[in-house]
Amino acid sequence: MNIEVKVTAGAKSNSFKFENGVHSIRIMAKAIDGKANKAIIDFLADELNIKKRDAEILKGEKNSKKIIAININENDLKKYFDN
């Protein structure tokens, strides 16, 4: 499934939430030399218990708004937010 996310790089901690109809990711890595993008994939893989190859940034590599493809079904993603 593809999700649109708003990314904040250089945050104090890593987090992923869904609020007011918007997915947002706060990532500690700075947006320098693709470090934040790599950290987003690593973080999502760990949090959603998927392989890194099952998450990919499709659009917005140099933007704070990104489209990310995640190989997970919608119900499993919703379970993550219900915890």
LINTAPE-V733460 format. One record per pair of residues at least 4 apart in sequence whose C-alpha atoms are under 8 Angstrom apart, sorted by the first residue. I is the first residue (numbers start at 1). J is the second residue. D is the distance in Angstrom with one decimal. If there is no record, write none. Layout:
# LINTAPE-V733460
i = {I/I}
j = {J/J}
d = {D/D}
This chain:
# LINTAPE-V733460
i = {1/1/1/1/1/1/2/2/2/2/3/3/3/3/3/4/4/4/4/4/4/5/5/5/5/5/5/5/5/6/6/6/6/6/6/6/7/7/7/7/7/7/7/8/8/8/8/8/9/9/9/9/9/9/9/10/10/10/10/10/10/11/11/11/11/12/12/13/13/13/14/14/14/14/14/15/15/15/16/16/16/16/17/17/17/17/18/18/18/18/19/19/25/27/27/27/28/29/29/29/30/30/31/31/31/32/34/34/35/36/37/37/37/38/39/40/41/41/41/41/41/42/42/43/44/44/44/44/44/45/45/45/45/45/45/46/48/48/50/50/50/51/54/54/54/54/55/55/55/55/56/56/56/57/57/57/57/57/58/58/58/58/59/59/59/60/60/60/60/61/72/72/73/74/75/76/77/78/79}
j = {69/70/71/72/73/74/67/68/69/70/23/67/68/69/70/22/23/65/66/67/68/22/23/24/25/65/66/67/68/22/23/24/25/64/65/66/24/25/26/27/64/65/66/24/25/26/27/64/26/27/28/29/30/31/36/26/27/28/29/30/31/26/27/28/29/27/28/26/27/28/25/26/27/28/43/25/26/27/23/24/25/26/23/24/25/81/22/23/24/81/23/24/40/36/39/40/36/35/36/39/35/36/35/36/37/36/38/61/39/40/41/57/61/42/43/44/45/52/55/56/57/46/52/47/48/49/50/52/55/49/50/51/52/54/55/50/77/80/54/71/72/55/69/70/71/72/68/69/70/71/68/69/70/61/66/67/68/69/66/67/68/69/66/67/68/64/65/66/67/66/76/77/77/78/79/80/81/82/83}
d = {5.7/5.4/6.1/6.5/6.6/7.1/6.5/5.5/4.3/6.1/7.6/5.6/5.4/6.5/7.7/7.7/6.6/7.0/5.7/4.5/6.4/6.9/4.8/5.1/6.8/5.7/5.4/6.4/7.4/7.6/6.4/4.7/6.3/5.7/4.7/6.5/5.8/4.9/5.9/7.4/4.9/6.2/7.4/7.9/6.3/4.7/6.2/6.7/6.1/5.0/6.0/5.9/5.3/5.9/6.3/7.8/6.1/4.5/5.3/4.7/7.3/5.8/5.4/4.5/7.4/7.7/5.8/6.9/6.3/5.5/7.3/5.2/4.5/5.8/7.6/5.7/5.1/6.7/7.3/5.8/4.5/6.5/5.8/5.5/6.6/7.0/5.5/4.4/6.3/7.1/6.6/7.8/7.8/6.9/7.1/6.8/7.7/6.2/4.9/6.5/6.4/5.5/6.0/4.9/7.5/7.0/6.3/7.9/6.1/6.1/6.5/7.7/6.9/6.3/5.9/6.1/6.1/6.3/6.1/6.9/8.0/6.3/6.3/6.0/5.7/7.9/7.8/7.9/7.4/5.6/4.8/5.5/5.2/7.6/7.0/6.7/7.6/7.2/6.4/7.9/7.9/7.5/7.7/5.7/4.9/8.0/6.9/5.6/4.5/6.3/5.6/5.2/6.7/6.8/6.9/6.0/4.4/6.3/7.5/5.5/5.5/6.5/5.5/5.0/7.2/7.0/6.0/4.5/6.6/6.8/6.6/6.8/6.5/6.2/6.2/6.6/6.9/6.3/6.6}
